[in-house]
Amino acid sequence: MKTADVGVILDEGQWTGYQKLLVAATALTIILDGLDNQLLAAAVPAMMREWHLQRSAFAFVLSSGLFGMMIGGAIGGYIGDRVGRRVALLGSVVSFGALTLLVSFAGGVTTLTALRFFAGLGLGGAMPNAAALSSEYVPLRHRPFAVTLTIVCIPLGGTLAGMTGAQILPHYGWRALFLVGGIVPLLLAALLLNVLPESPRYLARQRQRWRELVVLLRRLGHGVPDDVVFVDAREKPIAHVSARSLFVPEFRRDTLALCASFFFCLLSVYVGTNWVPSLLTTAGFGVGVASYGLTAFNFGGVIGAIGGAVLIGRFGSRITMLAMAAGAIAGAALLASVSIGVQSAFAILAML
């Protein structure tokens, strides 16, 4: 019998139309993940009016979704390793789609908080499995493209959330927004069920499913005999290293700098995506303009992700990160100057 290393096969293979279809399917999943994640931010101003609540009443609601995402992201990869990334991804999409759909029937903050927490589990769990599947389907030389696409699709989903909110909220209300946000992922789950195959590396670990792996690899453009024995030499256990090693003198400064950068970056992102629409409506803008503010904020993220990837390759990470930090500070200062008397276009420019 011939032995085949599935890692080598995947890394050194072709870049076929079928692989591009699979990457597009996983990218669409991440886009809808980003969309459903930010629908609540767009809907909060309308909910405040309907339920006669202050903005502060929604602080715990928004935090519960983030807490659910944190847990879902932490366990999503583990579940994918145990039951297969396809199964884990499908379960995540169905869960956040169904729970987002149920939000349209919520009658108060308590119910909304519970639904957003459990939807967050699915939203967080989808991301690592979609990213891993996309990376596995792609040859090594095209893998940076898959990683960049994954990063870009997150704010792209938020961009669509703002655009969807701007079209639906003024005419049909926030409940219709969550109906759309729930139904579309469920339709996507039905598509993935028929299109998306299991992770090749997961199949390689399941001897009883090697025949399924042979069929998949052939569809990916690899000529594999029927009686092949699969191994995955590149997926070896990594020696355990204590987290304390990150804080030894030679790494301490870089570790603290990176941690601080990520903390403040994510803080600004989540403050922006969660509160910008309600802040703009409080300042006197309509729900449509407020939703477009969310669109502009996320579209700026799309531009930043693509532009950053290009600039880092040309100027290095240090100069690029400093320039982007300066741009973020300038944007925050511009946003802080927005008042009731300022025109809508200026507010949206500040978001971008």
C-alpha positions as CSV (number, residue, x, y, z in Angstrom):
1,M,0.0,0.0,0.0
2,K,1.1,3.5,-0.8
3,T,1.4,6.1,2.1
4,A,0.3,9.6,1.4
5,D,0.9,12.6,3.7
6,V,-2.3,14.6,3.6
7,G,-0.5,17.8,4.8
8,V,1.9,17.7,1.9
9,I,-0.9,16.9,-0.6
10,L,-2.9,20.0,0.6
11,D,0.1,22.3,0.8
12,E,1.5,21.5,-2.6
13,G,-1.7,21.0,-4.6
14,Q,-3.4,22.9,-7.3
15,W,-5.7,26.0,-7.0
16,T,-8.9,24.7,-8.6
17,G,-12.3,26.2,-9.2
18,Y,-13.8,23.8,-6.6
19,Q,-11.4,25.1,-4.0
20,K,-12.4,28.7,-4.8
21,L,-16.0,27.7,-4.4
22,L,-15.3,26.3,-0.9
23,V,-13.3,29.4,0.1
24,A,-16.2,31.5,-1.1
25,A,-18.6,29.5,1.0
26,T,-16.6,29.9,4.2
27,A,-16.1,33.6,3.4
28,L,-19.8,34.0,3.1
29,T,-20.2,32.3,6.5
30,I,-17.8,34.8,8.1
31,I,-19.6,37.7,6.4
32,L,-23.0,36.6,7.9
33,D,-21.3,36.1,11.2
34,G,-20.2,39.7,11.2
35,L,-23.6,40.9,10.0
36,D,-25.5,39.1,12.7
37,N,-23.0,40.2,15.3
38,Q,-23.7,43.9,14.6
39,L,-27.4,43.9,13.9
40,L,-28.2,44.6,17.5
41,A,-26.1,47.8,17.5
42,A,-28.1,49.1,14.5
43,A,-31.4,48.1,16.2
44,V,-30.8,49.6,19.7
45,P,-32.1,53.1,18.8
46,A,-35.4,51.7,17.6
47,M,-35.6,49.4,20.7
48,M,-35.0,52.3,23.0
49,R,-38.0,54.1,21.5
50,E,-40.3,51.1,21.5
51,W,-39.5,50.0,25.1
52,H,-39.0,53.5,26.5
53,L,-35.6,52.7,27.8
54,Q,-32.3,54.6,28.1
55,R,-29.2,53.7,26.3
56,S,-27.6,52.4,29.5
57,A,-30.3,49.6,29.7
58,F,-28.6,47.9,26.7
59,A,-25.1,47.8,28.1
60,F,-25.5,44.3,29.6
61,V,-27.3,43.1,26.5
62,L,-24.4,44.1,24.3
63,S,-21.9,42.7,26.7
64,S,-23.7,39.4,26.9
65,G,-23.3,38.8,23.2
66,L,-19.6,39.5,23.5
67,F,-19.3,37.2,26.5
68,G,-21.0,34.4,24.5
69,M,-18.6,35.0,21.5
70,M,-15.6,34.8,23.8
71,I,-16.8,31.4,25.1
72,G,-17.8,30.2,21.7
73,G,-14.5,31.2,20.2
74,A,-12.6,29.4,23.0
75,I,-14.5,26.1,22.6
76,G,-15.3,26.2,18.9
77,G,-12.0,25.0,17.7
78,Y,-11.9,22.2,20.3
79,I,-15.4,21.0,19.2
80,G,-14.3,21.1,15.6
81,D,-11.3,18.9,16.5
82,R,-13.5,16.4,18.2
83,V,-16.6,16.1,15.9
84,G,-15.2,17.6,12.6
85,R,-15.0,21.2,11.5
86,R,-17.9,20.9,9.0
87,V,-20.3,19.7,11.7
88,A,-19.1,22.3,14.2
89,L,-19.5,25.1,11.6
90,L,-23.0,23.9,10.5
91,G,-24.0,23.8,14.2
92,S,-22.7,27.3,14.8
93,V,-24.4,28.8,11.8
94,V,-27.8,27.1,12.6
95,S,-27.6,28.2,16.2
96,F,-26.8,31.9,15.6
97,G,-29.3,32.0,12.7
98,A,-32.1,30.5,14.8
99,L,-31.4,32.6,17.8
100,T,-31.1,35.8,15.8
101,L,-34.5,35.0,14.3
102,L,-35.9,34.5,17.8
103,V,-34.7,38.0,18.8
104,S,-37.4,39.4,16.5
105,F,-40.0,38.0,19.0
106,A,-38.2,39.4,22.1
107,G,-40.5,41.4,24.5
108,G,-37.9,42.9,26.8
109,V,-34.3,43.3,27.8
110,T,-34.1,40.1,29.8
111,T,-35.2,37.9,27.0
112,L,-32.9,39.8,24.6
113,T,-29.9,39.4,26.9
114,A,-30.4,35.6,27.0
115,L,-30.9,35.3,23.2
116,R,-27.8,37.4,22.5
117,F,-25.6,35.4,24.8
118,F,-26.6,32.1,23.2
119,A,-26.3,33.6,19.7
120,G,-22.9,34.8,20.7
121,L,-21.8,31.2,21.4
122,G,-22.7,30.3,17.8
123,L,-21.1,33.5,16.4
124,G,-17.9,32.8,18.3
125,G,-17.8,29.1,17.4
126,A,-18.3,29.7,13.7
127,M,-15.2,31.9,13.2
128,P,-12.3,29.4,14.1
129,N,-13.9,26.6,12.2
130,A,-14.6,28.6,9.0
131,A,-11.1,30.0,9.1
132,A,-9.5,26.6,9.6
133,L,-11.6,25.0,6.8
134,S,-10.8,27.8,4.4
135,S,-7.1,27.5,5.2
136,E,-7.1,23.7,4.7
137,Y,-8.7,23.8,1.3
138,V,-6.1,26.2,0.0
139,P,-2.5,25.3,-1.2
140,L,0.3,26.8,0.9
141,R,1.2,29.4,-1.7
142,H,-2.4,30.8,-1.6
143,R,-2.9,30.5,2.1
144,P,-2.1,34.2,2.9
145,F,-4.9,35.1,0.6
146,A,-7.3,32.9,2.6
147,V,-6.1,34.4,5.9
148,T,-6.5,38.0,4.5
149,L,-10.0,37.2,3.2
150,T,-11.0,35.9,6.6
151,I,-9.9,39.1,8.2
152,V,-11.6,41.3,5.6
153,C,-14.9,39.4,5.8
154,I,-15.5,40.3,9.4
155,P,-15.9,44.1,8.9
156,L,-17.5,43.4,5.5
157,G,-20.3,41.7,7.4
158,G,-20.6,44.7,9.7
159,T,-20.7,47.0,6.6
160,L,-23.7,45.0,5.3
161,A,-25.3,45.1,8.8
162,G,-25.3,48.9,8.6
163,M,-26.6,49.0,5.1
164,T,-29.3,46.4,5.9
165,G,-30.4,48.4,8.9
166,A,-30.5,51.7,6.9
167,Q,-32.9,50.1,4.5
168,I,-35.1,48.1,6.8
169,L,-35.3,50.0,10.1
170,P,-37.0,53.2,8.9
171,H,-39.7,51.3,7.0
172,Y,-40.3,47.9,8.7
173,G,-38.8,48.2,12.2
174,W,-36.2,46.3,14.2
175,R,-38.2,43.1,14.3
176,A,-38.0,42.7,10.5
177,L,-34.3,43.4,10.7
178,F,-33.8,40.3,12.9
179,L,-36.1,38.2,10.8
180,V,-33.9,38.8,7.8
181,G,-30.7,38.4,9.9
182,G,-32.0,35.0,11.1
183,I,-33.4,33.6,7.9
184,V,-30.4,34.3,5.7
185,P,-27.9,32.2,7.9
186,L,-30.4,29.4,8.0
187,L,-30.5,29.4,4.2
188,L,-26.7,29.5,4.1
189,A,-26.6,26.4,6.5
190,A,-28.8,24.5,4.0
191,L,-26.4,25.5,1.2
192,L,-23.3,24.5,3.3
193,L,-24.9,21.1,4.1
194,N,-24.9,20.3,0.4
195,V,-21.7,22.0,-0.7
196,L,-19.2,22.0,2.1
197,P,-17.1,18.8,2.7
198,E,-15.4,17.8,5.9
199,S,-11.9,18.9,6.9
200,P,-9.4,16.8,5.0
201,R,-7.1,16.6,8.1
202,Y,-10.0,15.5,10.2
203,L,-10.9,12.8,7.7
204,A,-7.3,11.6,7.7
205,R,-7.6,10.9,11.4
206,Q,-10.7,8.8,10.8
207,R,-9.6,5.6,9.1
208,Q,-13.2,4.5,8.5
209,R,-13.7,7.7,6.4
210,W,-10.6,7.4,4.2
211,R,-12.8,6.6,1.2
212,E,-14.6,9.9,1.7
213,L,-11.2,11.6,1.9
214,V,-10.0,10.0,-1.4
215,V,-13.1,11.3,-3.2
216,L,-12.6,14.8,-1.7
217,L,-8.9,15.0,-2.6
218,R,-9.7,14.0,-6.2
219,R,-12.3,16.8,-6.3
220,L,-9.5,19.1,-5.1
221,G,-7.4,18.0,-8.0
222,H,-5.2,15.4,-6.4
223,G,-4.6,12.0,-8.0
224,V,-4.9,9.6,-5.0
225,P,-5.2,5.8,-5.4
226,D,-8.0,3.9,-3.7
227,D,-5.8,1.8,-1.4
228,V,-3.7,4.7,0.0
229,V,-2.8,4.9,3.7
230,F,-3.1,8.5,5.0
231,V,-0.7,10.1,7.5
232,D,-0.3,13.7,8.6
233,A,3.3,14.2,9.6
234,R,3.0,18.0,9.8
235,E,0.3,17.8,12.5
236,K,2.6,16.8,15.3
237,P,2.1,17.7,19.0
238,I,3.9,20.8,20.0
239,A,6.1,20.8,23.1
240,H,4.4,22.6,26.0
241,V,5.9,26.0,26.9
242,S,4.8,28.0,29.9
243,A,3.1,31.4,29.3
244,R,5.7,32.8,31.6
245,S,8.2,32.5,28.8
246,L,6.5,35.4,27.0
247,F,7.6,37.7,29.9
248,V,11.2,36.8,30.1
249,P,13.4,39.9,29.6
250,E,14.0,39.5,25.9
251,F,10.3,39.2,25.1
252,R,8.7,41.3,27.9
253,R,8.5,44.6,26.1
254,D,7.1,43.2,22.8
255,T,4.6,41.0,24.7
256,L,3.3,44.0,26.7
257,A,3.2,46.2,23.7
258,L,1.3,43.7,21.6
259,C,-1.2,42.9,24.5
260,A,-1.8,46.7,25.0
261,S,-2.3,47.2,21.2
262,F,-4.8,44.4,20.9
263,F,-6.6,45.4,24.0
264,F,-7.1,49.0,22.9
265,C,-7.8,48.1,19.3
266,L,-10.6,45.7,20.3
267,L,-11.9,48.1,22.9
268,S,-12.3,50.8,20.3
269,V,-13.8,48.4,17.7
270,Y,-16.4,47.1,20.1
271,V,-17.2,50.5,21.5
272,G,-17.6,51.8,18.0
273,T,-19.7,48.9,16.6
274,N,-21.9,48.6,19.6
275,W,-22.6,52.2,20.5
276,V,-22.1,54.4,17.4
277,P,-25.7,54.0,16.0
278,S,-27.3,54.9,19.4
279,L,-24.9,57.8,20.0
280,L,-25.7,59.2,16.5
281,T,-29.5,59.0,17.1
282,T,-29.1,60.6,20.5
283,A,-27.2,63.4,18.7
284,G,-30.3,63.9,16.6
285,F,-29.6,61.8,13.5
286,G,-32.2,59.4,12.0
287,V,-31.9,55.6,12.3
288,G,-30.9,55.5,8.6
289,V,-28.0,57.8,9.0
290,A,-27.0,56.0,12.3
291,S,-27.0,52.7,10.5
292,Y,-24.8,54.2,7.7
293,G,-22.5,55.3,10.4
294,L,-22.1,51.7,11.3
295,T,-21.5,50.9,7.7
296,A,-18.8,53.6,7.4
297,F,-17.1,52.4,10.6
298,N,-16.8,48.8,9.3
299,F,-16.0,49.8,5.7
300,G,-13.0,51.7,7.2
301,G,-12.0,48.4,8.7
302,V,-12.1,46.7,5.3
303,I,-9.9,49.4,3.8
304,G,-7.6,49.2,6.8
305,A,-7.2,45.4,6.6
306,I,-6.4,45.4,2.8
307,G,-4.3,48.6,3.0
308,G,-2.5,47.4,6.1
309,A,-1.6,44.1,4.4
310,V,-0.1,46.0,1.4
311,L,1.7,48.6,3.5
312,I,3.2,46.1,5.9
313,G,4.8,44.3,3.0
314,R,6.3,47.5,1.7
315,F,7.2,49.5,4.8
316,G,7.2,46.9,7.6
317,S,4.8,46.5,10.6
318,R,6.2,49.3,12.8
319,I,5.7,52.3,10.5
320,T,2.3,50.9,9.3
321,M,0.9,50.4,12.8
322,L,2.1,53.8,13.9
323,A,0.4,55.5,10.9
324,M,-2.8,53.6,11.5
325,A,-2.8,54.5,15.2
326,A,-2.4,58.2,14.2
327,G,-5.3,57.8,11.8
328,A,-7.5,56.2,14.4
329,I,-6.8,59.1,16.9
330,A,-7.6,61.7,14.2
331,G,-10.8,59.8,13.4
332,A,-11.8,59.7,17.1
333,A,-11.2,63.4,17.4
334,L,-13.3,64.1,14.3
335,L,-16.1,62.0,15.7
336,A,-15.9,63.8,19.1
337,S,-16.7,67.0,17.3
338,V,-20.0,65.7,15.9
339,S,-23.0,67.5,17.4
340,I,-26.7,67.9,16.6
341,G,-26.1,70.8,14.3
342,V,-23.5,69.1,12.2
343,Q,-24.5,67.6,8.9
344,S,-25.0,63.9,8.4
345,A,-22.2,63.6,5.8
346,F,-19.7,64.8,8.3
347,A,-20.8,62.2,10.9
348,I,-20.4,59.4,8.4
349,L,-17.0,60.7,7.3
350,A,-15.9,60.6,11.0
351,M,-17.0,57.0,11.2
352,L,-14.9,56.0,8.2
